[in-house]
């Protein structure tokens, strides 16, 4: 299937690239890219879904809810490594492939369990947020 580089797709990608470390709901994306003559909500929903399927944007469940957050991934091959996400600021960090492999092999050998790398995100607090928290 052909992928068309529509104005909606360009706007969404441009916005997410400018804020590469952040995650946004669809509603936040709509609010941020909306100007006169903006694409409609249904167009933005469709385009974000296509960007997820194309591997350019990642989708995460927001906490324990049924809501999703979206973040630019740049088509990076995220199947080869694990991810860390800060629960305070929402930043996503890509672990190294060797680090990820070591952890996954340890889990497999200890528990006879195979982890889905593409869907697994380890939650915690990044160094910057830990530092800010300790100042308070």
C-alpha positions as CSV (number, residue, x, y, z in Angstrom):
1,X,0.0,0.0,0.0
2,X,1.3,3.4,-0.9
3,X,2.0,5.9,1.8
4,X,1.1,9.5,0.9
5,X,2.9,12.3,2.6
6,X,-0.1,14.4,3.3
7,X,-0.1,17.8,5.0
8,X,-1.7,16.2,8.2
9,X,1.0,13.5,8.3
10,X,3.8,16.1,7.8
11,X,2.3,18.3,10.6
12,X,2.0,15.4,13.0
13,X,5.5,14.1,12.3
14,X,7.0,17.6,12.5
15,X,5.4,18.3,15.9
16,X,6.4,14.9,17.4
17,X,10.0,15.3,16.0
18,X,10.3,18.7,17.7
19,X,9.2,17.1,21.0
20,X,11.0,13.8,20.6
21,X,11.3,13.0,24.3
22,X,7.7,13.7,25.1
23,X,4.5,11.7,24.8
24,X,1.1,13.1,23.8
25,X,-2.5,12.0,23.7
26,X,-4.3,12.4,20.4
27,X,-6.2,15.3,21.9
28,X,-3.0,17.1,22.8
29,X,-1.6,16.5,19.3
30,X,-4.8,17.9,17.8
31,X,-4.6,21.0,20.0
32,X,-0.9,21.6,19.2
33,X,-1.2,21.3,15.5
34,X,-4.5,22.9,14.9
35,X,-4.6,26.2,13.0
36,X,-7.0,27.5,10.4
37,X,-7.5,24.9,7.7
38,X,-6.3,22.1,9.9
39,X,-7.2,18.5,9.1
40,X,-10.2,17.2,11.0
41,X,-10.0,15.0,14.1
42,X,-10.8,11.8,12.2
43,X,-8.0,12.6,9.7
44,X,-5.5,13.1,12.6
45,X,-6.6,9.8,14.2
46,X,-6.2,7.9,10.9
47,X,-2.8,9.5,10.3
48,X,-1.5,8.7,13.8
49,X,-2.7,5.1,13.4
50,X,-0.8,4.9,10.1
51,X,2.3,6.4,11.7
52,X,2.2,3.7,14.4
53,X,1.8,1.0,11.8
54,X,4.7,2.4,9.8
55,X,6.9,2.3,12.9
56,X,7.5,6.0,13.0
57,X,5.4,6.6,16.1
58,X,5.1,4.4,19.2
59,X,1.9,4.0,21.2
60,X,1.9,3.5,25.0
61,X,-0.9,2.9,27.4
62,X,-1.3,5.9,29.7
63,X,-0.9,4.5,33.3
64,X,-3.7,2.1,34.2
65,X,-6.2,3.7,31.8
66,X,-7.5,2.9,28.4
67,X,-6.0,6.0,27.0
68,X,-2.9,6.1,24.7
69,X,0.1,8.3,24.5
70,X,2.1,8.7,21.3
71,X,5.8,9.5,20.7
72,X,8.0,9.8,17.7
73,X,10.4,6.8,17.4
74,X,11.9,7.7,14.0
75,X,11.4,4.2,12.6
76,X,14.1,3.0,14.9
77,X,14.2,-0.8,15.2
78,X,12.7,-1.1,18.6
79,X,12.3,-4.8,18.4
80,X,16.0,-5.4,19.3
81,X,16.0,-3.6,22.7
82,X,14.0,-2.7,25.8
83,X,12.8,0.7,26.8
84,X,12.9,2.7,30.0
85,X,10.2,5.3,30.7
86,X,10.3,7.9,33.4
87,X,7.0,8.0,35.3
88,X,7.6,11.6,36.4
89,X,8.5,13.4,33.1
90,X,7.4,10.7,30.6
91,X,10.7,10.6,28.7
92,X,11.5,7.3,26.9
93,X,15.0,5.9,26.8
94,X,16.2,3.2,24.5
95,X,18.4,0.6,26.2
96,X,21.4,-0.7,24.4
97,X,21.0,-3.9,22.5
98,X,23.6,-5.8,24.5
99,X,22.1,-4.6,27.8
100,X,18.7,-5.7,26.7
101,X,19.9,-9.0,25.5
102,X,21.6,-9.8,28.8
103,X,18.5,-9.0,30.8
104,X,16.2,-11.0,28.5
105,X,18.5,-14.0,28.6
106,X,18.6,-13.8,32.4
107,X,14.8,-13.8,32.6
108,X,14.6,-16.6,30.1
109,X,17.1,-18.8,32.0
110,X,15.7,-18.1,35.5
111,X,12.0,-18.2,34.7
112,X,11.8,-20.0,31.4
113,X,9.9,-16.9,30.2
114,X,10.2,-15.0,26.9
115,X,9.6,-11.2,27.1
116,X,8.0,-9.3,24.2
117,X,10.7,-6.7,23.6
118,X,8.5,-4.5,21.4
119,X,5.8,-4.1,24.0
120,X,7.8,-4.1,27.2
121,X,8.6,-0.8,28.8
122,X,10.4,-0.6,32.2
123,X,8.9,2.1,34.4
124,X,10.9,4.1,36.9
125,X,12.4,7.6,37.4
126,X,15.2,9.1,35.3
127,X,18.3,10.7,36.8
128,X,17.0,14.3,36.3
129,X,13.7,13.6,38.0
130,X,15.5,11.8,40.9
131,X,17.7,14.8,41.3
132,X,14.8,17.2,41.3
133,X,12.9,15.0,43.8
134,X,15.8,15.0,46.2
135,X,15.9,18.8,46.1
136,X,12.4,19.1,47.5
